[in-house]
């Protein structure tokens, strides 16, 4: 399929575009050939027609097409793998058209994740092996291309990704995702309260808090151990799935862990086991490390990951992390919060995209100022699925539409469109405010003063963590608003530094995690660390975290 301007594209500024499907046609053609790329475009056109029937004006834009991008005053993408070029192109398209939904069509070999530097990465000899916290959140922010996580704490846009399989040569999987996006139907209010949840036994208290907050009980929360990866159809058939398990790089599995904290990881969920058993329309949130990683198949990796498996079975949306995620064992922080906020919004009747945007904004606000693990959390969690899908109808929506007198009110679709545009403006303003007040984190190589370092190590030992590698960060706050009363400034006690201490680990365990044998079963990182907040030279708080 030759890359050419879309004849259906309109550049009239008065013609509001609700949704834009962005892709790199040249990259799709290299993956699937001319015929395969044409097949994908046929399905995109079908999705556009389905959106039109729902009252959405949708456009398809090839980021690598010179004529289309020139008409939008946007730079075309010359190198598909360049995060910088793709960020500039997406920003320019959004600023020109301001759609309510942005859809990234394709996996990371079509449109790459942004290469945000992981604040917790210390180098090859550090504990967290992720050099980058790969994510799509920069595509949702007004800040220009950057590799600094603290530059993307104020998302303003609704963004989701329909990912094909990385490195695939058959478009059938992507065709299935596009057809699911074209055929979605909202469930009646309240019908998504049925759920399926799995927790590593060691985190049962934390997961209980999340699940009861979302669903009112934990009756359908399964723990591993003693549970196992073979789940009945009645469990897998629930419309909402929530996982607080271990994950591993390039793994088709999620894992549990005993309450003792032993270095044992029984399988909790296996993509091969659940393939063909997931109910169409399922919405999933996974706190697990690498739960949203879009890896490709190799001679030793024979099955796509859990994220791709859910979507390939007709799942509407999957919210997960590309890299190592963190959270505590007995409370809710980091991965717990951002996943819970996402599901809360879906249950309340938000579209998948708005649910993700509002989850990111709420997390950014609640956790401000962000610790390094907070910053990584915000960067690494992504929405996979068409962001315009609304899994659950909002309570009262049907009654409102039915009560409108004929001719006295605008059609329901027009009213819904106006309400959505107004929400987007409000969310945009909120994102700008979050970005304007977010402090910067700066890694400092020097150790804190002796007394503070001693207190930090003692606090870590009190939580059962034998101190190992340490990271320290200086917090640089933005200037206070001129309108803020001096009394508030005087009373304010903001963090001045963060310190991270990892639990000491054997050299062999670290080497196996960073450079596993080619034929080895992927293994969860199993990291334990404490994050300490320093305020004016004293430790104000300390939290024990686990890699998910």
Secondary structure, DSSP 4 states (H G I P E B T S, - for coil): ------TT----TTS---EEEEE-HHHHHHHHHHHHHHHHHHHHHHHHHHHHHTT--EEEEETT-HHHHHHTT-PPPSSTT-HHHHHHHHHHHHHHH--SEEEEES-TTTSPPB-PBPTT---TTSS---SB--BSGGGGSSS-S-S-GGGGS---S-EEEE---TT---THHHHHHHHHHHS--PBPTTGGG-EEEEEEGGGHHHHHHHHHHHHS--TTEEEETT--S---HHHHT-SEEEEE-EE-TT-SEEE---TT--S---EEEEHHHHTTTSPTT-EEEE-STTTT--PPP-SS--S--HHHHHHHTT-SEEEEESS--EE-SSS--HHHHHHHHHHHHHHTT--HHHHHHHHHHHHHHHTPSPPHHHHHHHHHEEEES-TT--SBPPTTHHHHHHTSPTTTS--HHHHHHHHHHHHHHHHHHHHHHHHHHPPEEEEE-SPPPHHHHHHHHHHHHHTT--EEEEEEEEEEPPPPPTTS-HHHHHH-----EEEEEEEP--HHHHHHHHS--TTSPP-----EEEEEEEETTEEEEEEEEEE-
